[in-house]
Amino acid sequence: MPDQPFTRLARAVVFATVCLALTTAGHAYASCTDVPGGAVALGFVLVTGLALVLAGAERSYRTILGALLGAQFGLHVLFAQATAGTVHHAGVPLAEESARGGTAMTLAHLGAALVAAWWLRRGEAAVWGLARRVAAATGASWRGLFDALAPTAPPARPAVPVPVADRPVIHAPLRHILISRGPPAALSTTPS
């Protein structure tokens, strides 16, 4: 798949959307409070930036899982800071909420990262597989078109041997000099 800004941005936005949707829903469920929209927007911008850095090539499950775990942790910290005042104002003491939601949130973030990494890796493999098939199909047709339109080279003239009497005289001081002007004829005709 060509590494163009539009394709990188599209992949980054999909990654950030999945990551934010799962994190926001899981965090809101485990903390029993809504995540402020400003925190979600900031998280989206940060995760999209991370994903833009990683979107230039096909990524393995481990790389996607690592990025998701890092994003989940960062978003958890961001959302915990953003909802700390909300939880306190809702009448739930912060220490009680932290003890109740700490393990549940950690498991929710871990589960979300594992499932999302699996899902995104399957999508990643499908997109890159499709891109390779399209490139192979269109590349073959373009090569065939260019080969058909390319002018044919005139046949090579046979080499005429130079008589011994017409050969240049090699002077003694220059007899060990080797002049090499290019690859042999057999190598110069191979396509690059």
Beta strands, then each sheet from edge to edge (+ up, - down):
end
